Amino acid sequence: MWSFIFIFSFVVLFMIILTSLANNGRRLNPKMSEVLIILALITFVFFIGTRFNVGRDFASYWKDYYAFSNKDYGLGTRFQLEYANYGILYICHAFDWSPQSYFVITSILTGGLFYSLYRNCVELLPYAIFIFFFCGPYTFAINGIRQTLAIICLYHALLSYKSDGTYSIGHFIIWILIGILFHTSTIAFLPLVFLFKPKFLFFFTPSILICIVIVGFVCGFIGIGNLISFESLMGVESSYIKYFTDSRFDNSSFSIGLGAIGTLIFNIYPLLFTNKVAKRFPNSKIFYVLFAVGVSINYIFAMNMLINRMGLFLVYTSIFVYPYLLSTLKSKKNFIYWFSVIMMSSWFVFLFFYTISDFWINQTDLNPTVFGIPCF
């Protein structure tokens, strides 16, 4: 476990340093900045793509690979609309690559799409890398590969909203369609196009956003979400019913402890600066609104795995919310910036390593990479 912690920390720090240097030197030497970002991207892909037996869904992706080999994985299955995932498996088999090739290809796509989110705002990238690896998206990305790609596609769609208040419906729809090719659930977020209204976004003041989160927290604590029987709703595919009865989510509500209180505080903290951030990044408001709504949904339905995973589409806007905040505070160069950096980094690093240490104890056969594994 300690070797993984060292390697993980070194890799993340290395990428943060590279992207920070790229940001600082992008005006003096644009080409060198691009080289540094590409090097950081290669590191990202190499680290995630070479993992072995990491993540709860690792075995299921291997199963998909061999099901494809046996022609049991067709377009008539529950993946019938996820042509992108089908295409990746097809390529792996066409070139007779090993199952590991699937993880390499998807890590290239994940890394490329993630880094391109910040192509027009490189100053956010160092913060975004930290949040991605320490604040949840990374641990989900090594499990829900297809959904992670779909989530990033959704964020590309949201970036169609420009700082001058205009937006491209075509750009939004194209990225939603690409997301659907990886994970059909992306279609549920097509109505978000109606959020691209300055008057509508103006309604969501910091106070309202904070209230949304607190109400969600209270409702989740008393178990309001469990009063709704989703499994009885029409249209829920049978293959997803297992998510409603998952033994890991069999409590009626979540308990309040240090982790819950600390997380609530850091969920609310960036919302306090919503208006200040919007002055510097006018197109940031939509990410803050979705973040608050997503956090609230996941509090209310904390014990419902399906709704919880859908909520991650919104919650992981954190890769924009926190970077926008820190970049805005940094421009002021005041005490609040350093206070925020120290408190956030300390909390997120502590929570991440505490979580994986508990996971590691129950997963003794966990191997960080394919290196040293005889079959490779």
TAKAQUI-V936885 format. One line per field, one symbol per residue. ss: DSSP state (a for helix, b for strand, c for the rest). psi: psi as a letter, one per 30 degrees, with the letter a starting at -180 (. if undefined). burial: + if it has 24 or more other ideal C-beta (glycine too) atoms within 12 Angstrom, else -. A space follows every 50 residues. Layout:
ss->???
psi->???
burial->???
//
This chain:
ss->caaaaaaaaaaaaaaaaaaaaaaacccccaaaaaaaaaaaaaaaaaaaac cbcccccaaaaaaaaaaaacccccccccccccaaaaaaaaaaaaccccca aaaaaaaaaaaaaaaacccccaaaaaaaaaaaaaccaaaaacccaaaaaa aaaaaaaaccbcccccbcaaaaaaaaaaaaaacaaaaaaaaaaaaccaaa aacccaaaaaaaaaaaaaaaaacaaaaccaaacccccaaaaaaaccaaac cccccccaaaaaaaaaaaaaaaaaaaaaaacaaaaaaaaaaaaaaaaaaa ccccaaaaaaaaaaaccaaaaaaaaaaaaaaaccaaaaaaaaaaaaaaaa aaaaaaaaaaacccccbccccccccc
psi->eeeeeeeeeeeeeeeeeefeeeefgfeeieeeeeeeeeeeeeeeeeeefg lkhkkegeeeeeeeefeeeghfilgfafgffifeeeeeeeeeeeghllff feeeeeeeeeeeeeeffgfgifffeeeeeeeeffgeeefeefdieeeeee eeeeeeefffjlfgflljeeeeeeeeeeeefejfffffgefffffhjeee efeileeeeeeeeeeeeeeeefgefffkieffkkfjkeffefffgkffhg lflllkaeeeeeeeefeeefffgeeeefeeifgfeeeeeeeeeeeeefee hfgjeeeeeeffeeegfffeeeeeeeeeeeffhaeeeeeeeeeeeeeeee eeeeefeeeeegifgkkelfkfkef.
burial->---+---+--++-+++-++++++--+------+--++--+++++++++++ +++++-++--++-++--+----+-----+-++-+++-+++-++-----++ ++++++++++++++++++--++++++++++++++++++++++++++++++ +++++++++++-----+----++-+++++++++++++-+--++-++---- +--+-+--++-+++-++-+++--+++---+------------++----+- --++--------++-+++++++++++++-+++++++++++++++++++++ ++++++++++++++++++++++++++++++---------++--++-+++- +++--+---------+++++------
//
